[in-house]
Amino acid sequence: MANRKVTLTRICKTPSGWRRYPVAFGKNGRVKPDTVIVDGKECRFPEGRYELRTYEGSRMKYKPVGTNAADAVAAQQRETKLLAARENAEAAGAKIIEESSRRYLRRSFEDYKRDRENQNALEAMEQARLVGDEFLLVSRKTFVDEVTKDDVYRFHKALRERGAAPRTISNKHARLKSMLLFAGVSKDVLPPAPSYEEALPTTYTSEEIEAILAAGDDYLRLVIQLGLKCGLREQELVYLEWSDIRWADSVLRVTGKPHWEFKVKDAEQREVPIPQDLLESLTERKKKTKNNKLILSTRKGTPNEKLLRALKRLAKRAKLNCNVCRGCNRKDRECHEWTLHKFRRTYATTLLRNGVDLRTVQHYMGHSDIESTMRYLRPASTKETQGRINAIRW
């Protein structure tokens, strides 16, 4: 007899990575949203989706059924009835013609974006919006079951023709893969991610840092120093508050801000030391902004979401553009080489070159894995090592 059992499971993101577990049911017989059974205990993992586990002979199969618990239970009940009907029909020498329930690709992408939004993964939601629109335009497919491997390859080609960098194409492929799997596309349909050459993280030279600091006003100098000397991400700069500073200990705390709907990446709160000169700059800033909650607020006291643009415009006014990148050749001439994140990369590289151990730098950067930090173990520049090279007796 065929195995007709249909088990409702959930694949979810745990501290140990993505894992599949059986779902948890309440006393009312309903599935507890986002809750699974791990070693006999209930655990809640918000990020994930429901799947139906069935068997084809001895082969185990998983079918995605979305993120809504009630819909997943309905899908399990339907699949159970369908398997029973197939078996009965086969015994009677008949064949079942199943009612079509094709899923729209665009609607599935919208569901994915809502799921990211519900998880407050706003950056992932915005990436999904861009990638989804690009893929729909290139593939011209309406239903999920129409997607083929060639559609994904055409997506890669369109990105290359548009001038996207190999790493950008690989990143967009990863996002698209997540979206298509969420929609129910079989992983067998998806080609491997395009390879790219891993570039060394770019950092600012001491000359570039001196030049940009000299060109900026007190406000932008503080923005630059917080990125350079505390390794803050752009959104961490935007939502940094005075209450995040422990003045007596010269420590800055990086935490989420629910009232601003801001979450720290990877949910990793951290503390970083503040150099004395930066602490003095912060003290001066505090005297001028007594009533503001945010350190880098606008004049109206609201979050300043235009810090990156302000940096690029400062570089252009100071004639510090590279004059080579695509940004410099556009009408607005906003250089791609000037970014807030590059100060963060310079921070990590500087710490490692000055003997701060990997684990400590990992904590200061808020990295969830040591491999991310190890990327910054780059060699010193030729200029920095030239004297030592010249002193060698070959």
FIRO-714099 format. One line per 8 residues: number of its first residue (from 1); their letters; for each residue z, y, x of N, C-alpha, C. Coordinates in steps of 0.02 Angstrom, whole numbers, plus 50000, padded with zeros to 5 digits. Atoms other than C-alpha are relative to their C-alpha. Layout:
NUM) a) Z:Y:X:Z:Y:X:Z:Y:X ~ ...
//
This chain:
1) manrkvtl) 50000:49940:50043:50000:50000:50000:50000:50062:50044 ~ 50004:49939:49962:49957:50173:50063:50066:50038:49997 ~ 49939:49960:49999:50098:50289:50113:49988:50064:49960 ~ 50012:49943:50045:50107:50414:49968:50053:50054:50009 ~ 49946:49952:49993:50259:50507:50030:49974:50066:50030 ~ 50018:49933:49976:50233:50694:50050:50065:50037:50015 ~ 49938:49968:49978:50371:50779:50150:49988:50074:50013 ~ 50005:49928:49989:50398:50966:50146:50040:50017:50063
9) tricktps) 49967:49981:49936:50437:51030:50322:49987:50074:50013 ~ 50010:49931:49980:50446:51198:50406:49993:50003:50076 ~ 50007:49988:49929:50379:51246:50576:50024:50071:50012 ~ 49968:49936:49993:50485:51389:50638:50015:50016:50073 ~ 49985:49977:49933:50523:51493:50791:50075:49998:50011 ~ 49930:50006:49984:50690:51446:50867:50012:50026:50071 ~ 49988:49978:49931:50776:51502:51028:49970:49953:50052 ~ 50031:50049:49953:50700:51344:51107:49926:49995:49992
17) gwrrypva) 50072:50002:50012:50524:51381:51046:49984:49978:49929 ~ 50021:50021:50066:50424:51323:50895:50017:49927:49988 ~ 49978:50068:50016:50497:51169:50811:49988:49986:49925 ~ 50006:50021:50070:50468:51068:50650:50065:49967:49978 ~ 49940:50029:50028:50617:51024:50540:49991:49990:49925 ~ 50000:50007:50073:50646:50961:50362:50032:50061:49969 ~ 49973:49941:50033:50682:51100:50238:50068:49984:49969 ~ 49934:50009:50032:50855:51127:50162:49995:50017:49926
25) fgkngrvk) 50000:49990:50072:50883:51113:49974:50070:50022:49978 ~ 49936:49979:50029:51019:51200:49873:50023:49952:49946 ~ 49973:50043:50052:51128:51122:49738:49957:50001:49937 ~ 50044:49995:50058:51003:51181:49608:49933:49963:50010 ~ 50060:50038:49987:50869:51075:49690:49943:50041:50028 ~ 50052:49957:49973:50771:51224:49754:50005:50006:50076 ~ 50001:49991:49928:50718:51252:49932:50035:50065:50019 ~ 49969:49939:49974:50827:51376:50027:49950:50035:50047
33) pdtvivdg) 50050:49966:49959:50706:51505:50098:50019:50005:50074 ~ 49994:49993:49927:50684:51501:50288:50055:49956:50030 ~ 49943:50041:49977:50821:51367:50303:49978:49928:50010 ~ 50019:50068:49982:50801:51197:50387:50062:49960:50020 ~ 49946:50044:49979:50908:51048:50435:49990:49981:50073 ~ 50002:50016:49929:50945:51031:50621:50063:49961:50017 ~ 49943:50044:49983:51055:50886:50676:50052:49999:49944 ~ 49955:50005:50058:51127:50875:50500:50030:50065:49976
41) kecrfpeg) 49973:49935:50019:51168:51061:50490:49945:50048:49978 ~ 50048:49950:50023:51082:51203:50399:49995:50057:50050 ~ 50012:49944:49955:51002:51333:50511:49945:50043:49970 ~ 50050:49955:50028:50902:51487:50461:49958:50031:50056 ~ 50047:49971:49952:50747:51538:50560:49947:50037:49959 ~ 50045:49962:50044:50652:51680:50472:49926:49994:50016 ~ 50071:50000:49981:50490:51666:50572:49973:49929:49997 ~ 50029:50067:50005:50383:51517:50523:49961:49991:49935
49) ryelrtye) 50037:50014:50061:50285:51433:50383:50016:49928:49978 ~ 49989:50066:50027:50296:51280:50271:49939:49956:50010 ~ 50055:50048:49991:50192:51123:50298:50016:49936:49961 ~ 49992:50065:50032:50162:50960:50205:49984:49946:50051 ~ 50012:50056:49954:50180:50802:50310:49977:49939:49960 ~ 50026:50060:50032:50072:50656:50253:49974:49953:50053 ~ 50026:50050:49953:49997:50500:50331:49930:49979:49979 ~ 50067:50028:50010:49817:50444:50349:49999:49936:50041
57) gsrmkykp) 49988:50061:49963:49844:50263:50394:50067:50008:50036 ~ 49939:49990:49961:49972:50272:50534:50002:50070:50032 ~ 50005:49934:49970:49917:50447:50584:50037:50052:49958 ~ 49963:49948:50034:50036:50589:50540:49958:50064:49998 ~ 50038:49939:50008:49954:50747:50471:50045:50055:49971 ~ 49963:49942:50026:50023:50922:50437:49950:50049:49969 ~ 50043:49953:50036:49946:51041:50310:50040:50064:49986 ~ 49964:49937:50013:50000:51226:50309:49997:50018:49925
65) vgtnaada) 49999:49979:50070:50055:51287:50137:50034:50068:49991 ~ 49977:49931:50007:50109:51466:50172:50073:50011:50017 ~ 49933:49980:49981:50274:51556:50190:50047:50006:49940 ~ 49959:49995:50059:50336:51561:50010:50028:49931:49981 ~ 49968:50064:50012:50463:51423:49971:49978:49969:49934 ~ 50019:50026:50066:50419:51407:49786:49928:49974:50000 ~ 50070:50022:49996:50233:51396:49823:49994:49935:50040 ~ 50002:50060:49959:50267:51265:49956:50022:49938:49960
73) vaaqqret) 49977:50056:50042:50364:51155:49832:49946:49981:49950 ~ 50054:50014:50047:50223:51172:49705:49943:49962:50034 ~ 50053:50034:49962:50098:51119:49839:50020:49928:50015 ~ 49976:50068:49987:50207:50968:49882:49993:49956:49937 ~ 50005:50038:50063:50214:50914:49699:49928:49983:49983 ~ 50071:50012:50014:50027:50934:49679:49972:49946:50046 ~ 50026:50048:49951:49990:50837:49839:50026:49929:49985 ~ 49971:50066:50018:50108:50695:49784:49962:49969:49941
81) kllaaren) 50037:50025:50058:50020:50680:49616:49929:49981:50019 ~ 50070:50012:49979:49850:50688:49699:49995:49935:50038 ~ 50002:50062:49962:49890:50547:49821:50009:49940:49954 ~ 49990:50055:50048:49954:50438:49678:49937:49989:49959 ~ 50061:50006:50040:49798:50475:49576:49943:49969:50040 ~ 50052:50029:49957:49685:50432:49722:50009:49924:50006 ~ 49986:50071:49992:49771:50265:49746:49983:49961:49936 ~ 50015:50033:50063:49759:50221:49561:49925:49997:49987
89) aeaagaki) 50072:49999:50011:49577:50273:49554:49965:49950:50045 ~ 50029:50047:49954:49537:50171:49708:50009:49928:49975 ~ 49987:50067:50026:49619:50017:49629:49955:49984:49941 ~ 50043:50009:50059:49513:50043:49473:49926:50005:50017 ~ 50070:49993:49980:49353:50066:49574:49970:50066:49979 ~ 50025:49934:50021:49340:50248:49522:50010:50050:50056 ~ 49995:49948:49949:49331:50411:49617:50023:50065:49966 ~ 49974:49937:50028:49426:50573:49588:49958:50058:50026
97) ieessrry) 50033:49938:49981:49332:50737:49588:50053:50055:49996 ~ 49946:49951:49999:49458:50868:49642:49975:50069:49983 ~ 50016:49931:50018:49461:51042:49571:50001:50044:50063 ~ 50004:49957:49941:49409:51170:49700:50055:50053:49999 ~ 49949:49947:49994:49547:51284:49761:49991:50034:50067 ~ 50017:49970:49935:49462:51375:49903:50040:50065:50010 ~ 49960:49940:49984:49563:51508:49990:49955:50053:50032 ~ 50038:49945:49972:49489:51678:50028:50028:50018:50068
105) lrrsfedy) 49979:49984:49931:49493:51722:50213:50035:50067:50003 ~ 49969:49933:49998:49530:51906:50185:50070:49999:49969 ~ 49934:50003:50033:49673:51865:50066:50051:49965:50045 ~ 49955:50036:49954:49746:51742:50193:50023:50046:50056 ~ 49982:49953:49948:49740:51877:50326:50051:50052:49974 ~ 49952:49953:50030:49831:51997:50207:50068:49968:49995 ~ 49936:50036:50004:49965:51864:50179:50033:49997:50069 ~ 49974:50003:49931:49984:51848:50368:50032:50067:50019
113) krdrenqn) 49974:49933:49984:50007:52036:50387:50066:50014:49964 ~ 49938:49990:50037:50138:52039:50250:50057:49959:50031 ~ 49949:50042:49968:50229:51896:50336:50026:50033:50063 ~ 49977:49965:49940:50233:51993:50500:50042:50061:49982 ~ 49963:49941:50022:50292:52148:50407:50070:49980:49976 ~ 49935:50024:50023:50432:52049:50323:50046:49982:50058 ~ 49960:50017:49940:50487:51992:50496:50014:50062:50042 ~ 49995:49936:49964:50482:52176:50550:49964:49998:50067
121) aleameqa) 50041:50003:49940:50355:52126:50682:49941:50048:49990 ~ 50049:49949:50019:50262:52289:50657:49941:50003:50049 ~ 50054:50001:49950:50164:52279:50820:49952:49943:49986 ~ 50042:50058:50017:50101:52105:50773:49960:50013:49937 ~ 50035:49984:50063:50057:52168:50599:49940:50045:50014 ~ 50055:49954:49985:49951:52310:50671:49945:49963:50039 ~ 50050:50039:49964:49865:52191:50793:49960:49955:49952 ~ 50033:50043:50049:49828:52074:50648:49950:50039:49958
129) rlvgdefl) 50047:49959:50040:49749:52215:50549:49935:50012:50038 ~ 50059:49986:49959:49631:52259:50691:49958:49937:50012 ~ 50036:50062:49985:49587:52080:50738:49968:49971:49937 ~ 50027:50027:50063:49565:52026:50556:49938:50037:49979 ~ 50059:49960:50020:49445:52169:50517:49941:49985:50045 ~ 50055:50015:49953:49344:52133:50675:49970:49932:49987 ~ 50025:50068:50010:49332:51947:50640:49960:49994:49935 ~ 50036:50002:50065:49280:51970:50457:49932:50033:50006
137) lvsrktfv) 50063:49965:49990:49145:52092:50511:49950:49957:50038 ~ 50044:50041:49958:49075:51973:50642:49981:49935:49966 ~ 50012:50067:50028:49093:51807:50551:49964:50002:49933 ~ 50029:49993:50067:49040:51868:50377:50016:49940:49955 ~ 49978:50057:50040:49136:51722:50303:50047:50023:49945 ~ 49959:49982:50058:49220:51728:50132:50060:49955:49993 ~ 49947:50049:50012:49322:51568:50124:50026:49971:50066 ~ 49967:50028:49941:49444:51490:50247:49962:49938:50024
145) devtkddv) 50032:50063:49981:49352:51323:50244:49929:50010:50029 ~ 50066:49986:49971:49191:51408:50303:50003:50016:50075 ~ 49993:49979:49930:49261:51458:50473:49983:49943:50046 ~ 50020:50050:49950:49183:51366:50619:50016:50024:50070 ~ 49988:49983:49929:49204:51362:50806:49951:50054:50023 ~ 50050:49951:49980:49043:51462:50824:50020:50071:49978 ~ 49977:49934:50023:49121:51604:50722:50047:50031:50051 ~ 49952:49975:49950:49260:51619:50851:49963:50020:50064
153) yrfhkalr) 50039:49983:49940:49134:51615:50994:49961:50066:49990 ~ 50036:49937:50014:49034:51754:50908:50049:50059:50004 ~ 49948:49949:49996:49196:51853:50896:50011:50019:50073 ~ 49992:49988:49928:49220:51834:51085:49941:50041:50027 ~ 50061:49966:49976:49040:51889:51116:49998:50072:49978 ~ 50000:49932:50026:49056:52042:51005:50049:50044:50039 ~ 49951:49962:49961:49212:52096:51100:49974:50016:50069 ~ 50028:49989:49933:49124:52074:51268:49947:50055:49998
161) ergaaprt) 50054:49950:50006:48974:52175:51209:50027:50070:49987 ~ 49968:49936:50013:49092:52312:51153:50034:50028:50061 ~ 49970:49977:49938:49161:52321:51329:50073:49983:50008 ~ 49929:50020:49995:49331:52239:51300:50012:49962:50064 ~ 49981:50035:49938:49419:52177:51457:50014:49926:49984 ~ 49986:50072:50011:49437:51987:51480:50070:49986:49974 ~ 49932:50012:50023:49625:51996:51456:50007:50022:49927 ~ 49997:49976:50069:49603:52097:51296:49969:49949:49953
169) isnkharl) 50033:50051:50041:49483:51965:51229:50046:49940:49991 ~ 49954:50056:50004:49608:51828:51270:50059:50015:49953 ~ 49944:49981:50043:49749:51923:51184:49979:50001:49926 ~ 50025:49998:50069:49643:51952:51028:49986:49929:49974 ~ 50011:50070:50020:49595:51768:51027:50067:49968:49979 ~ 49934:50029:50016:49780:51720:51028:50024:50023:49932 ~ 49980:49975:50065:49813:51833:50879:49958:49970:49945 ~ 50044:50030:50050:49661:51768:50785:50018:49927:49988
177) ksmllfag) 49981:50070:50007:49714:51588:50819:50061:49993:49955 ~ 49940:50001:50041:49885:51623:50745:49984:50014:49927 ~ 50019:49982:50068:49804:51702:50591:49962:49944:49966 ~ 50040:50054:50030:49681:51560:50563:50042:49938:49986 ~ 49955:50057:50013:49814:51425:50582:50044:50014:49939 ~ 49961:49979:50058:49920:51521:50458:49960:49992:49935 ~ 50044:50005:50058:49771:51522:50339:49985:49928:49981 ~ 50013:50070:50015:49755:51334:50352:49941:49970:50037
185) vskdvlpp) 50056:50026:49961:49610:51316:50474:50027:49947:50048 ~ 49979:50054:49955:49623:51154:50573:49996:50024:50073 ~ 50001:49980:49929:49666:51178:50757:49940:49970:50036 ~ 50059:50030:49969:49517:51064:50796:49940:50047:49997 ~ 50055:49952:50008:49403:51206:50737:50003:50054:50053 ~ 49990:49943:49955:49475:51329:50863:49984:49982:50072 ~ 50015:50012:49929:49401:51337:51038:50057:50023:50044 ~ 49947:49977:49955:49513:51363:51190:49994:50075:50013
193) apsyeeal) 49999:49929:49985:49563:51539:51236:49955:50015:50060 ~ 50041:49982:49942:49439:51626:51352:50044:50016:50060 ~ 49960:49988:49939:49502:51631:51531:49988:50070:50026 ~ 50008:49935:49968:49529:51789:51629:50039:50000:50066 ~ 49967:49996:49935:49582:51837:51804:50064:50041:49992 ~ 49936:49966:50007:49767:51882:51806:50006:50055:50053 ~ 49997:49944:49954:49776:52055:51881:50073:50016:50018 ~ 49933:49977:49981:49925:52121:51977:50018:50060:49956
201) pttytsee) 49979:49942:50040:50027:52244:51872:49990:50065:50039 ~ 50012:49936:49967:49972:52421:51912:50063:50043:49996 ~ 49942:49956:49997:50106:52545:51965:49979:50068:50026 ~ 50013:49934:49974:50116:52728:52008:50021:50005:50074 ~ 49980:49986:49932:50120:52786:52189:50053:50055:49999 ~ 49950:49946:49996:50259:52902:52247:49967:50068:49995 ~ 50037:49936:50004:50127:53040:52264:49983:50017:49927 ~ 50017:49989:50071:50072:53017:52082:50062:50021:49960
209) ieailaag) 49938:49984:50036:50252:53021:52021:50022:50072:50015 ~ 49981:49931:49981:50291:53180:52119:49954:50051:49966 ~ 50047:49953:50029:50133:53263:52052:50010:50009:49925 ~ 49992:49995:50073:50162:53222:51868:50067:50032:49982 ~ 49935:49968:50013:50346:53272:51877:49996:50075:50013 ~ 50008:49929:49984:50298:53438:51957:49962:50037:49946 ~ 50042:49968:50050:50172:53472:51819:50035:50006:49932 ~ 49970:50001:50067:50287:53434:51671:50057:50050:49991
217) ddylrlvi) 49942:49959:50015:50418:53538:51583:50062:49955:49998 ~ 49937:50039:49999:50601:53483:51567:49996:49940:49954 ~ 50004:50053:50050:50564:53379:51412:49959:49941:50025 ~ 50043:50054:49977:50420:53279:51485:50026:49969:50065 ~ 49970:50029:49940:50508:53258:51651:50055:49950:49981 ~ 49949:50047:50023:50651:53176:51556:49969:49937:49972 ~ 50037:50058:50026:50528:53062:51464:49978:49955:50058 ~ 50025:50038:49942:50451:53010:51631:50056:49966:50037
225) qlglkcgl) 49944:50029:49963:50618:52982:51716:50033:49943:49963 ~ 49971:50055:50039:50685:52874:51574:49957:49937:50004 ~ 50045:50057:49992:50531:52764:51588:50002:49972:50071 ~ 50003:50019:49930:50532:52762:51777:50066:49971:50026 ~ 49936:50019:49971:50719:52742:51811:50044:49956:49955 ~ 49963:50046:50044:50776:52640:51660:49953:49946:49971 ~ 50047:50051:50020:50617:52541:51624:49992:49993:49924 ~ 50004:50004:50072:50609:52585:51439:49928:49995:49975
233) reqelvyl) 50064:50003:50035:50464:52537:51326:49989:50063:49959 ~ 50016:49938:50035:50375:52673:51228:50043:50009:49937 ~ 49961:49994:50061:50462:52635:51062:50075:50007:50014 ~ 49930:49992:49980:50630:52621:51151:50014:50072:50019 ~ 49993:49929:49985:50602:52798:51215:50003:50041:49936 ~ 50005:49962:50063:50555:52861:51042:50066:49998:49961 ~ 49940:50009:50042:50714:52792:50959:50065:49999:50040 ~ 49940:49997:49959:50838:52819:51101:50048:50054:49973
241) ewsdirwa) 49951:49953:50028:50998:52901:51036:50055:50015:50051 ~ 49945:49981:49955:51142:52992:51120:50056:49948:49999 ~ 49947:50050:50005:51260:52857:51058:49985:49938:50043 ~ 50019:50057:49957:51164:52732:51169:50026:50008:50072 ~ 49978:49987:49931:51238:52812:51326:50076:49994:50005 ~ 49929:50003:49983:51407:52762:51396:50009:50044:50062 ~ 50000:49950:49947:51437:52918:51500:50047:49980:50057 ~ 49951:50016:49949:51592:52856:51592:49976:49946:50047
249) dsvlrvtg) 50024:50056:49960:51502:52700:51653:49929:50010:50027 ~ 50070:49987:49981:51329:52779:51680:49955:49942:49979 ~ 50037:50057:50027:51254:52644:51569:49963:50020:49937 ~ 50040:49988:50060:51116:52652:51440:49991:49934:49963 ~ 50007:50059:50042:51116:52525:51297:49936:50003:49960 ~ 50063:50004:50038:50950:52471:51222:50013:49953:49940 ~ 49985:50039:50060:50979:52414:51042:49952:50018:49944 ~ 50039:49986:50059:50890:52404:50876:50031:50057:49960
257) kphwefkv) 49977:49945:50043:50902:52548:50752:49977:49987:49929 ~ 50020:50017:50069:50899:52481:50573:49984:50062:49958 ~ 50013:49939:50040:50905:52659:50502:49933:50031:50016 ~ 50068:49978:49983:50740:52694:50593:49950:49943:49991 ~ 50041:50061:50007:50673:52519:50554:49970:49980:50068 ~ 50021:50017:49933:50663:52488:50741:50039:49940:50025 ~ 49969:50059:49970:50697:52319:50823:49980:49995:50073 ~ 50016:50011:49930:50708:52283:51008:49956:49938:50006
265) kdaeqrev) 50046:50057:49991:50569:52166:51066:50039:49937:50019 ~ 49968:50065:49988:50622:51982:51066:50074:50000:49982 ~ 49929:49994:50022:50788:52040:50988:50048:49997:50060 ~ 49960:50002:49939:50853:52060:51167:50032:50068:50013 ~ 49964:49940:49981:50984:52198:51176:50018:49996:50074 ~ 49985:50001:49928:51023:52251:51353:50034:50064:50021 ~ 49970:49941:49969:51116:52374:51463:49969:50011:50068 ~ 50030:49984:49934:51038:52463:51612:50039:50058:50030
273) pipqdlle) 49965:49945:49966:51120:52576:51742:49958:50063:50001 ~ 50035:49936:49998:51075:52761:51741:50013:50032:50068 ~ 49989:49965:49936:51047:52843:51912:50033:50067:49988 ~ 49961:49939:50007:51156:52995:51943:49957:50061:49983 ~ 50042:49942:50014:51013:53122:51946:49973:50000:49929 ~ 50023:50004:50069:50948:53058:51779:50057:50015:49952 ~ 49942:49986:50043:51123:53065:51705:50012:50076:49995 ~ 49993:49927:50000:51131:53249:51755:49948:50033:49956
281) slterkkk) 50053:49974:50043:50964:53282:51670:50015:49989:49927 ~ 49981:50016:50068:51027:53197:51513:50056:50046:49976 ~ 49945:49955:50018:51184:53303:51516:49974:50069:49982 ~ 50030:49935:50014:51079:53462:51522:49962:49998:49933 ~ 50037:50007:50063:50969:53399:51379:50049:50000:49941 ~ 49951:50006:50054:51123:53360:51273:50028:50069:49981 ~ 49975:49933:50013:51186:53539:51290:49952:50040:49955 ~ 50051:49962:50036:51022:53603:51217:49986:49970:49931
289) tknnklil) 50016:50033:50064:51012:53477:51073:50063:49971:49969 ~ 49934:50022:50024:51189:53469:51006:49997:49964:49932 ~ 50001:50027:50068:51140:53427:50827:49950:49942:49991 ~ 50050:50053:50006:51005:53298:50864:50031:49932:50015 ~ 49978:50069:49988:51039:53112:50852:49959:49967:50054 ~ 50048:50029:49953:50885:53065:50953:49996:50041:50063 ~ 50003:49965:49935:50873:53108:51138:49933:50035:50008 ~ 50067:49972:49989:50684:53138:51136:49968:50019:49933
297) strkgtpn) 50026:49982:50067:50665:53203:50958:49952:50059:50005 ~ 50041:49940:50007:50541:53332:50901:50048:50059:49987 ~ 49958:49942:50014:50603:53508:50868:50033:49996:49932 ~ 49972:50009:50066:50635:53455:50689:50052:49944:49998 ~ 49951:50053:49997:50747:53313:50747:49974:49932:49980 ~ 50031:50063:50020:50624:53175:50699:49975:49961:50061 ~ 50026:50039:49943:50560:53032:50810:49932:50027:50023 ~ 50063:49975:49971:50422:53092:50926:49954:49941:50015
305) ekllralk) 50047:50056:49992:50282:52964:50905:49940:50017:50044 ~ 50059:49978:49961:50163:53062:51017:50017:50010:50074 ~ 49982:49994:49929:50245:53040:51187:49943:49981:50046 ~ 50055:50023:49958:50097:52944:51257:49945:50053:50004 ~ 50052:49949:50000:49973:53077:51204:50022:50061:50040 ~ 49975:49943:49961:50084:53212:51278:49993:49988:50075 ~ 50008:50018:49929:50083:53120:51445:49928:50006:50023 ~ 50071:49998:49981:49894:53102:51446:49975:50072:50003
313) rlakrakl) 50022:49931:49999:49869:53285:51404:50029:50038:50060 ~ 49969:49970:49940:49990:53334:51542:49959:49982:50062 ~ 50039:50023:49942:49891:53230:51668:49933:50037:50003 ~ 50065:49965:50002:49728:53311:51611:50008:50073:50021 ~ 49989:49929:49982:49798:53489:51624:50014:50007:50075 ~ 49981:49996:49929:49867:53451:51797:49946:49974:50046 ~ 50056:50027:49961:49698:53381:51853:50019:49937:50038 ~ 49978:50063:49970:49775:53210:51887:49962:49940:49973
321) ncnvcrgc) 50040:50056:50026:49645:53107:51792:49965:49963:50056 ~ 50034:50039:49948:49564:52966:51889:49925:50015:50003 ~ 50071:49982:50004:49389:53025:51832:49953:49940:50008 ~ 50040:50061:49993:49328:52844:51836:50000:49959:49936 ~ 49992:50045:50058:49394:52754:51682:49960:50026:49940 ~ 50037:49982:50061:49312:52755:51510:50032:50059:49965 ~ 49966:49945:50033:49446:52873:51445:49980:50067:50029 ~ 50019:49937:49968:49399:53006:51572:49929:50021:49983
329) nrkdrech) 50069:49985:50017:49217:52993:51518:49989:50014:49926 ~ 50005:49983:50071:49256:53020:51334:50009:50075:49990 ~ 49997:49928:50014:49256:53188:51248:50070:50028:50011 ~ 49932:49974:49994:49447:53205:51246:50027:49994:50072 ~ 49983:50008:49930:49456:53151:51431:50074:49981:50009 ~ 49932:50025:49992:49622:53060:51408:49999:49937:50043 ~ 50006:50052:49949:49640:52951:51562:50039:49937:49981 ~ 49967:50064:50014:49678:52766:51536:50052:49982:50052
337) ewtlhkfr) 49954:50018:49946:49773:52761:51701:50069:50030:49990 ~ 49934:49970:50013:49913:52870:51634:50029:49972:49936 ~ 49967:50031:50057:50025:52768:51519:50075:50000:50011 ~ 49927:50004:49995:50211:52763:51481:50021:49931:50026 ~ 49982:50068:49979:50212:52574:51508:49993:49991:50075 ~ 50010:50005:49928:50152:52599:51686:50063:50023:50038 ~ 49936:49981:49970:50318:52687:51725:50048:49941:49997 ~ 49958:50060:50007:50406:52530:51661:49982:49948:50053
345) rtyattll) 50021:50047:49948:50301:52422:51777:50022:50023:50070 ~ 49978:49972:49936:50340:52538:51922:50074:49989:50010 ~ 49928:50011:49999:50525:52522:51880:50015:49929:50024 ~ 49987:50070:49982:50521:52331:51891:49981:49986:50072 ~ 50024:50012:49932:50419:52328:52051:50046:50033:50051 ~ 49956:49964:49954:50532:52458:52134:50067:49964:50009 ~ 49937:50036:49995:50690:52361:52093:49993:49938:50043 ~ 50010:50062:49963:50620:52198:52161:49987:50013:50074
353) rngvdlrt) 50013:49984:49929:50556:52279:52321:50062:50024:50036 ~ 49938:49975:49969:50728:52354:52349:50056:49950:49997 ~ 49951:50054:49992:50816:52186:52343:50040:49982:49938 ~ 49964:50020:50060:50878:52178:52163:49974:49931:49979 ~ 50021:50069:50013:50877:51994:52114:49962:49993:49934 ~ 50044:50011:50057:50756:51922:51986:50038:49998:49934 ~ 49964:50007:50063:50886:51878:51853:50025:50068:49976 ~ 49976:49934:50020:50958:52054:51855:49943:50043:49975
361) vqhymghs) 50059:49961:50023:50785:52133:51842:49976:49974:49933 ~ 50019:50030:50065:50744:52012:51700:50043:50030:49944 ~ 49955:49972:50050:50897:52076:51606:49985:50074:49988 ~ 50014:49928:50008:50860:52260:51640:49934:50012:49963 ~ 50066:49992:50032:50679:52236:51581:50001:49974:49928 ~ 49999:50029:50067:50730:52139:51425:49949:49945:49991 ~ 50048:50055:50004:50614:51994:51466:50035:49937:49975 ~ 49971:50061:50027:50644:51833:51370:49991:49941:50048
369) diestmry) 50010:50055:49952:50580:51725:51515:49990:50030:50070 ~ 50001:49976:49931:50588:51739:51704:49929:50008:50026 ~ 50070:49995:49977:50398:51714:51723:49973:50070:49990 ~ 50024:49932:50013:50367:51885:51645:50024:50047:50055 ~ 49972:49958:49947:50479:51964:51777:49967:49985:50067 ~ 50029:50020:49936:50401:51866:51920:49932:50031:50013 ~ 50065:49968:49992:50234:51951:51888:50006:50063:50042 ~ 49990:49937:49964:50310:52106:51968:50019:49990:50073
377) lrpastke) 49987:50015:49930:50345:52017:52133:49935:50008:50040 ~ 50064:49988:49966:50188:52096:52203:50013:50024:50071 ~ 49991:49979:49930:50163:52129:52389:50000:50076:50006 ~ 50001:49928:49986:50193:52301:52462:49929:50021:50017 ~ 50067:49975:49986:50041:52411:52485:49985:49997:50075 ~ 50021:50001:49930:49941:52410:52647:50031:50057:50039 ~ 49972:49940:49968:50003:52585:52686:50073:49988:50019 ~ 49929:50011:49989:50185:52530:52671:50013:49949:50056
385) tqgrinai) 49989:50053:49950:50164:52381:52788:49962:50011:50065 ~ 50043:49990:49941:50043:52455:52915:50040:50003:50065 ~ 49961:49994:49939:50180:52499:53039:50026:49933:50024 ~ 49976:50066:49981:50253:52324:53036:49943:49957:50027 ~ 50058:50039:49976:50079:52248:53056:49981:50020:50071 ~ 50018:49976:49933:50043:52358:53206:50049:49977:50054 ~ 49949:50020:49952:50206:52303:53288:49998:49925:50017 ~ 50003:50072:49987:50162:52118:53282:49961:49985:50065
393) rw) 50036:50022:49940:50113:52034:53446:49957:49940:49981 ~ 50044:50054:50024:49963:51931:53394:49986:49951:50057
//
